[in-house]
């Protein structure tokens, strides 16, 4: 998000209004929001995100996902990556309406196949979190947290991919899910993954390198996630 944008002007009425809203757990309407000061692009984005994931509606239940090419790339060098012909996942989504965006689902299993030796998902389950809803596109953008991956090729290379440490279990990747199509894309942007515990690898990977996971999965049964 662009820097240098103005914040809402602070005033006693604004602070009192915000405290009352937080106490009640409600999210203001755009009319109420504008009454409390100078509305900026940053503030409006935060408001829209709160409105979008404050009242998620979800079919829910068990799901499976299948993706074609799945890539774990070193983005520090831009010259190394682990490429799998396919990947599959299994997990659950919560069901109901009025759901909070955090923890709307979880990935309980994930496997990789084809040309990537032994790439494994660990420290499962991973948490699925909805951050914003795009009604025009019928799409939800969010994060998958708790991501941990391990690559092992006994003859050449061994390393982990995680967030703040080799076994921290706090890596994050971003996703975009489209209703109707059941298309869940793990995005290349917004990853907090780093490479750790490198053994061998011929200098292709280094401890501390940034990394990103990317794939496009088709989810079944198709889930429908909507905002307010």
C-alpha angles and dihedrals in degrees: 000000000000117000127227097047117144120254127225111284111256118235137152093254091051092051093047091048092049093049091050092050092048091049092052094043091229128136116228125239118245089254091054091044093055092051092067102063147296108344114218134188092254093049092046091051091052090049092050092049092050091049091046099053100028092083109027118173118205138177091214135180134107119339139185127202133200125192135182119216111012120189137195105191133187103230096185094068097020087209105088136060146147112243122196124188091222146349136200133201140190131196149118139269125206116245131221140051133284090041122161113241095235113091098002088152147351139226107228100175137015130176136183130210142182127043099352100094106217113348110161136182115229144181090039145212101066118200122241114211128185112215106172140001125220106203095187092059097030087234136138124206120200148127139271109215134191092045117169125168133182126198120196129181105161093202098050123000145019131176146137130234117208142127116268099351145011093268102015094118092213105108116138132206128178125234140188119208123194120205119228094022093055088220117159115184122191101215126225092224127075098029119150094191120131133182118249142173095023116190119182112329093145093256093302093117129032135192109268097021114143117244141188134204118212136179143132114233131189109220123213130229090030111246124215114212117183136174129224 
